Amino acid sequence: MFTPISLSRVSGEAVEALLDDAFGLDRHQRTAYLLRQAMPVIDHLSFGMMLNDNLVGSIQCWPVAIGKAPLILVGPVAVASNRQNVGIGKMLMHHMLKAKRALDAPMVIIGDPEYYGRFGFDSVATQGWILPGPWEPRRLLLRNPENHPLPSHADLGPDPQPRNSPFI
């Protein structure tokens, strides 16, 4: 049976090993790493998925901003290579979304719209956004069911004041 736990209860080494397994050793070169560079993880939205005493999945969330508007960057959503396609990523996403607080910022993810669309993410409002590295515009997805006002054209990057944000 899979058990979600706060990622703060999982060793950093176990998380890094899972991320290497899921995404490869070159994962640090991805644009998402530039977005969350030097940012603290958002504890109440970051989880590990355990099977017995083994970490088989994780989800992390980070404070970022579009212009001056705070956002939450979802990801990476990682699943151990020997446990993929059994619903762990879906469980992690649902668990994270249930933990979202009313005052949390809208969420953004770089991922497959075919997968993340089922969680309410789409690329409609992100077409004028600029990232600090390469990305496919169709894969920059926003979840903003509260319709917080966000700029239509701006740079997406680390939140310069993550702990002062009213949403985090």
ChimeraX commands (.cxc) that place a marker at each C-alpha (Angstrom):
marker #1 position 0.00,0.00,0.00 radius 0.5
marker #1 position 1.28,3.47,-0.93 radius 0.5
marker #1 position 1.46,6.03,1.87 radius 0.5
marker #1 position 1.91,9.78,1.32 radius 0.5
marker #1 position 4.08,11.61,3.86 radius 0.5
marker #1 position 5.47,15.10,4.18 radius 0.5
marker #1 position 8.61,15.32,2.07 radius 0.5
marker #1 position 10.32,16.98,5.04 radius 0.5
marker #1 position 10.29,13.52,6.69 radius 0.5
marker #1 position 12.30,11.99,3.81 radius 0.5
marker #1 position 16.07,12.23,3.61 radius 0.5
marker #1 position 17.47,14.57,0.99 radius 0.5
marker #1 position 19.63,11.73,-0.32 radius 0.5
marker #1 position 16.58,9.54,-0.94 radius 0.5
marker #1 position 14.81,12.35,-2.81 radius 0.5
marker #1 position 17.89,13.05,-4.96 radius 0.5
marker #1 position 18.28,9.33,-5.77 radius 0.5
marker #1 position 14.61,9.15,-6.80 radius 0.5
marker #1 position 14.95,12.24,-9.00 radius 0.5
marker #1 position 18.09,10.83,-10.66 radius 0.5
marker #1 position 16.25,7.55,-11.31 radius 0.5
marker #1 position 13.13,9.24,-12.67 radius 0.5
marker #1 position 14.73,12.02,-14.75 radius 0.5
marker #1 position 18.38,11.14,-15.28 radius 0.5
marker #1 position 21.62,12.67,-14.10 radius 0.5
marker #1 position 21.33,15.63,-16.50 radius 0.5
marker #1 position 18.06,16.84,-14.93 radius 0.5
marker #1 position 19.70,19.96,-13.44 radius 0.5
marker #1 position 20.00,21.46,-16.92 radius 0.5
marker #1 position 16.22,21.72,-17.34 radius 0.5
marker #1 position 14.47,25.09,-17.35 radius 0.5
marker #1 position 12.42,24.20,-14.26 radius 0.5
marker #1 position 15.65,24.16,-12.23 radius 0.5
marker #1 position 16.35,27.75,-13.29 radius 0.5
marker #1 position 12.86,28.77,-12.17 radius 0.5
marker #1 position 13.24,27.42,-8.65 radius 0.5
marker #1 position 16.93,28.20,-8.20 radius 0.5
marker #1 position 17.74,29.02,-4.55 radius 0.5
marker #1 position 14.03,28.90,-3.59 radius 0.5
marker #1 position 12.82,27.02,-0.51 radius 0.5
marker #1 position 10.44,24.13,-1.08 radius 0.5
marker #1 position 6.85,24.78,0.04 radius 0.5
marker #1 position 6.51,22.27,2.86 radius 0.5
marker #1 position 2.73,21.95,3.02 radius 0.5
marker #1 position 2.55,21.05,-0.69 radius 0.5
marker #1 position 5.55,18.72,-1.01 radius 0.5
marker #1 position 5.14,14.99,-0.41 radius 0.5
marker #1 position 6.82,11.65,-0.72 radius 0.5
marker #1 position 5.00,8.44,-1.59 radius 0.5
marker #1 position 6.22,5.48,0.41 radius 0.5
marker #1 position 5.86,1.77,-0.22 radius 0.5
marker #1 position 6.86,0.10,3.02 radius 0.5
marker #1 position 10.05,2.03,3.88 radius 0.5
marker #1 position 10.97,2.89,0.29 radius 0.5
marker #1 position 10.45,6.26,-1.41 radius 0.5
marker #1 position 8.73,5.47,-4.72 radius 0.5
marker #1 position 7.44,8.93,-5.63 radius 0.5
marker #1 position 7.67,12.59,-4.74 radius 0.5
marker #1 position 6.14,15.92,-5.57 radius 0.5
marker #1 position 7.72,19.27,-4.76 radius 0.5
marker #1 position 6.31,22.78,-5.00 radius 0.5
marker #1 position 8.25,26.05,-5.11 radius 0.5
marker #1 position 7.55,29.78,-4.88 radius 0.5
marker #1 position 7.98,31.53,-8.22 radius 0.5
marker #1 position 6.54,34.69,-9.71 radius 0.5
marker #1 position 5.21,35.94,-13.02 radius 0.5
marker #1 position 6.24,39.57,-13.01 radius 0.5
marker #1 position 5.40,40.55,-9.43 radius 0.5
marker #1 position 2.52,38.09,-9.03 radius 0.5
marker #1 position 3.32,35.02,-6.90 radius 0.5
marker #1 position 2.82,31.53,-8.30 radius 0.5
marker #1 position 3.54,28.03,-7.11 radius 0.5
marker #1 position 5.70,25.91,-9.41 radius 0.5
marker #1 position 4.59,22.29,-9.20 radius 0.5
marker #1 position 7.28,19.73,-9.84 radius 0.5
marker #1 position 9.13,17.73,-10.22 radius 0.5
marker #1 position 6.57,14.97,-9.93 radius 0.5
marker #1 position 8.83,11.94,-9.78 radius 0.5
marker #1 position 8.06,8.22,-9.76 radius 0.5
marker #1 position 10.64,5.45,-9.43 radius 0.5
marker #1 position 11.35,3.87,-12.80 radius 0.5
marker #1 position 10.25,0.44,-11.55 radius 0.5
marker #1 position 6.91,1.83,-10.25 radius 0.5
marker #1 position 5.74,3.97,-13.17 radius 0.5
marker #1 position 2.30,3.65,-14.73 radius 0.5
marker #1 position 0.58,2.38,-11.58 radius 0.5
marker #1 position -0.99,5.71,-10.53 radius 0.5
marker #1 position 1.61,7.09,-8.10 radius 0.5
marker #1 position 1.94,10.41,-9.94 radius 0.5
marker #1 position -1.83,10.78,-10.01 radius 0.5
marker #1 position -2.04,10.03,-6.28 radius 0.5
marker #1 position 0.66,12.61,-5.56 radius 0.5
marker #1 position -1.10,15.27,-7.62 radius 0.5
marker #1 position -4.44,14.65,-5.90 radius 0.5
marker #1 position -2.80,14.66,-2.46 radius 0.5
marker #1 position -1.00,17.94,-3.20 radius 0.5
marker #1 position -4.14,19.60,-4.56 radius 0.5
marker #1 position -6.08,18.57,-1.45 radius 0.5
marker #1 position -3.35,20.18,0.70 radius 0.5
marker #1 position -3.59,23.48,-1.22 radius 0.5
marker #1 position -4.75,26.30,1.04 radius 0.5
marker #1 position -7.30,28.93,0.05 radius 0.5
marker #1 position -4.64,31.68,0.17 radius 0.5
marker #1 position -2.07,29.75,-1.86 radius 0.5
marker #1 position -1.06,31.29,-5.18 radius 0.5
marker #1 position -2.14,29.88,-8.54 radius 0.5
marker #1 position -0.07,26.94,-9.74 radius 0.5
marker #1 position 2.11,26.52,-12.81 radius 0.5
marker #1 position 3.81,23.41,-14.18 radius 0.5
marker #1 position 5.98,22.55,-17.16 radius 0.5
marker #1 position 4.56,19.27,-18.40 radius 0.5
marker #1 position 2.35,17.37,-20.77 radius 0.5
marker #1 position -1.04,19.05,-21.19 radius 0.5
marker #1 position -2.59,15.66,-21.95 radius 0.5
marker #1 position -1.61,14.47,-18.46 radius 0.5
marker #1 position -1.89,17.62,-16.33 radius 0.5
marker #1 position -5.07,18.84,-18.00 radius 0.5
marker #1 position -7.04,16.34,-15.89 radius 0.5
marker #1 position -5.92,18.32,-12.81 radius 0.5
marker #1 position -7.13,21.66,-14.18 radius 0.5
marker #1 position -3.90,22.90,-15.82 radius 0.5
marker #1 position -3.88,24.48,-19.29 radius 0.5
marker #1 position -1.75,26.82,-21.40 radius 0.5
marker #1 position -4.40,29.41,-22.31 radius 0.5
marker #1 position -3.08,32.21,-20.03 radius 0.5
marker #1 position 0.64,31.45,-20.34 radius 0.5
marker #1 position 1.26,32.17,-24.02 radius 0.5
marker #1 position 2.87,35.58,-23.36 radius 0.5
marker #1 position 5.10,34.39,-20.54 radius 0.5
marker #1 position 8.88,34.15,-20.89 radius 0.5
marker #1 position 11.05,31.57,-19.13 radius 0.5
marker #1 position 14.81,31.69,-18.40 radius 0.5
marker #1 position 15.57,28.71,-20.61 radius 0.5
marker #1 position 14.14,26.60,-23.40 radius 0.5
marker #1 position 10.53,25.46,-23.17 radius 0.5
marker #1 position 7.62,24.49,-25.36 radius 0.5
marker #1 position 4.78,27.03,-24.93 radius 0.5
marker #1 position 2.13,24.28,-25.05 radius 0.5
marker #1 position 3.78,22.65,-22.00 radius 0.5
marker #1 position 3.74,25.76,-19.75 radius 0.5
marker #1 position 0.50,25.15,-17.87 radius 0.5
marker #1 position -1.43,27.21,-15.33 radius 0.5
marker #1 position -4.05,26.21,-12.75 radius 0.5
marker #1 position -5.89,29.29,-11.53 radius 0.5
marker #1 position -9.48,28.33,-10.58 radius 0.5
marker #1 position -9.77,31.41,-8.34 radius 0.5
marker #1 position -8.95,33.65,-11.35 radius 0.5
marker #1 position -6.26,35.63,-9.55 radius 0.5
marker #1 position -5.19,38.52,-11.80 radius 0.5
marker #1 position -1.93,37.65,-13.56 radius 0.5
marker #1 position 0.04,39.49,-16.22 radius 0.5
marker #1 position -0.46,38.28,-19.77 radius 0.5
marker #1 position 3.13,39.14,-20.74 radius 0.5
marker #1 position 5.95,38.88,-18.20 radius 0.5
marker #1 position 9.00,36.89,-17.11 radius 0.5
marker #1 position 8.51,33.77,-14.99 radius 0.5
marker #1 position 11.23,33.19,-12.42 radius 0.5
marker #1 position 12.11,32.70,-8.75 radius 0.5
marker #1 position 9.91,34.69,-6.36 radius 0.5
marker #1 position 12.13,37.51,-5.02 radius 0.5
marker #1 position 10.18,37.59,-1.73 radius 0.5
marker #1 position 8.76,34.06,-1.24 radius 0.5
marker #1 position 8.14,34.31,2.49 radius 0.5
marker #1 position 6.42,37.71,2.17 radius 0.5
marker #1 position 3.88,36.39,-0.32 radius 0.5
marker #1 position 0.29,36.45,0.91 radius 0.5
marker #1 position -0.22,33.06,-0.75 radius 0.5
marker #1 position 2.59,31.01,0.82 radius 0.5
marker link #1:1,2 radius 0.2
marker link #1:2,3 radius 0.2
marker link #1:3,4 radius 0.2
marker link #1:4,5 radius 0.2
marker link #1:5,6 radius 0.2
marker link #1:6,7 radius 0.2
marker link #1:7,8 radius 0.2
marker link #1:8,9 radius 0.2
marker link #1:9,10 radius 0.2
marker link #1:10,11 radius 0.2
marker link #1:11,12 radius 0.2
marker link #1:12,13 radius 0.2
marker link #1:13,14 radius 0.2
marker link #1:14,15 radius 0.2
marker link #1:15,16 radius 0.2
marker link #1:16,17 radius 0.2
marker link #1:17,18 radius 0.2
marker link #1:18,19 radius 0.2
marker link #1:19,20 radius 0.2
marker link #1:20,21 radius 0.2
marker link #1:21,22 radius 0.2
marker link #1:22,23 radius 0.2
marker link #1:23,24 radius 0.2
marker link #1:24,25 radius 0.2
marker link #1:25,26 radius 0.2
marker link #1:26,27 radius 0.2
marker link #1:27,28 radius 0.2
marker link #1:28,29 radius 0.2
marker link #1:29,30 radius 0.2
marker link #1:30,31 radius 0.2
marker link #1:31,32 radius 0.2
marker link #1:32,33 radius 0.2
marker link #1:33,34 radius 0.2
marker link #1:34,35 radius 0.2
marker link #1:35,36 radius 0.2
marker link #1:36,37 radius 0.2
marker link #1:37,38 radius 0.2
marker link #1:38,39 radius 0.2
marker link #1:39,40 radius 0.2
marker link #1:40,41 radius 0.2
marker link #1:41,42 radius 0.2
marker link #1:42,43 radius 0.2
marker link #1:43,44 radius 0.2
marker link #1:44,45 radius 0.2
marker link #1:45,46 radius 0.2
marker link #1:46,47 radius 0.2
marker link #1:47,48 radius 0.2
marker link #1:48,49 radius 0.2
marker link #1:49,50 radius 0.2
marker link #1:50,51 radius 0.2
marker link #1:51,52 radius 0.2
marker link #1:52,53 radius 0.2
marker link #1:53,54 radius 0.2
marker link #1:54,55 radius 0.2
marker link #1:55,56 radius 0.2
marker link #1:56,57 radius 0.2
marker link #1:57,58 radius 0.2
marker link #1:58,59 radius 0.2
marker link #1:59,60 radius 0.2
marker link #1:60,61 radius 0.2
marker link #1:61,62 radius 0.2
marker link #1:62,63 radius 0.2
marker link #1:63,64 radius 0.2
marker link #1:64,65 radius 0.2
marker link #1:65,66 radius 0.2
marker link #1:66,67 radius 0.2
marker link #1:67,68 radius 0.2
marker link #1:68,69 radius 0.2
marker link #1:69,70 radius 0.2
marker link #1:70,71 radius 0.2
marker link #1:71,72 radius 0.2
marker link #1:72,73 radius 0.2
marker link #1:73,74 radius 0.2
marker link #1:74,75 radius 0.2
marker link #1:75,76 radius 0.2
marker link #1:76,77 radius 0.2
marker link #1:77,78 radius 0.2
marker link #1:78,79 radius 0.2
marker link #1:79,80 radius 0.2
marker link #1:80,81 radius 0.2
marker link #1:81,82 radius 0.2
marker link #1:82,83 radius 0.2
marker link #1:83,84 radius 0.2
marker link #1:84,85 radius 0.2
marker link #1:85,86 radius 0.2
marker link #1:86,87 radius 0.2
marker link #1:87,88 radius 0.2
marker link #1:88,89 radius 0.2
marker link #1:89,90 radius 0.2
marker link #1:90,91 radius 0.2
marker link #1:91,92 radius 0.2
marker link #1:92,93 radius 0.2
marker link #1:93,94 radius 0.2
marker link #1:94,95 radius 0.2
marker link #1:95,96 radius 0.2
marker link #1:96,97 radius 0.2
marker link #1:97,98 radius 0.2
marker link #1:98,99 radius 0.2
marker link #1:99,100 radius 0.2
marker link #1:100,101 radius 0.2
marker link #1:101,102 radius 0.2
marker link #1:102,103 radius 0.2
marker link #1:103,104 radius 0.2
marker link #1:104,105 radius 0.2
marker link #1:105,106 radius 0.2
marker link #1:106,107 radius 0.2
marker link #1:107,108 radius 0.2
marker link #1:108,109 radius 0.2
marker link #1:109,110 radius 0.2
marker link #1:110,111 radius 0.2
marker link #1:111,112 radius 0.2
marker link #1:112,113 radius 0.2
marker link #1:113,114 radius 0.2
marker link #1:114,115 radius 0.2
marker link #1:115,116 radius 0.2
marker link #1:116,117 radius 0.2
marker link #1:117,118 radius 0.2
marker link #1:118,119 radius 0.2
marker link #1:119,120 radius 0.2
marker link #1:120,121 radius 0.2
marker link #1:121,122 radius 0.2
marker link #1:122,123 radius 0.2
marker link #1:123,124 radius 0.2
marker link #1:124,125 radius 0.2
marker link #1:125,126 radius 0.2
marker link #1:126,127 radius 0.2
marker link #1:127,128 radius 0.2
marker link #1:128,129 radius 0.2
marker link #1:129,130 radius 0.2
marker link #1:130,131 radius 0.2
marker link #1:131,132 radius 0.2
marker link #1:132,133 radius 0.2
marker link #1:133,134 radius 0.2
marker link #1:134,135 radius 0.2
marker link #1:135,136 radius 0.2
marker link #1:136,137 radius 0.2
marker link #1:137,138 radius 0.2
marker link #1:138,139 radius 0.2
marker link #1:139,140 radius 0.2
marker link #1:140,141 radius 0.2
marker link #1:141,142 radius 0.2
marker link #1:142,143 radius 0.2
marker link #1:143,144 radius 0.2
marker link #1:144,145 radius 0.2
marker link #1:145,146 radius 0.2
marker link #1:146,147 radius 0.2
marker link #1:147,148 radius 0.2
marker link #1:148,149 radius 0.2
marker link #1:149,150 radius 0.2
marker link #1:150,151 radius 0.2
marker link #1:151,152 radius 0.2
marker link #1:152,153 radius 0.2
marker link #1:153,154 radius 0.2
marker link #1:154,155 radius 0.2
marker link #1:155,156 radius 0.2
marker link #1:156,157 radius 0.2
marker link #1:157,158 radius 0.2
marker link #1:158,159 radius 0.2
marker link #1:159,160 radius 0.2
marker link #1:160,161 radius 0.2
marker link #1:161,162 radius 0.2
marker link #1:162,163 radius 0.2
marker link #1:163,164 radius 0.2
marker link #1:164,165 radius 0.2
marker link #1:165,166 radius 0.2
marker link #1:166,167 radius 0.2
marker link #1:167,168 radius 0.2
view
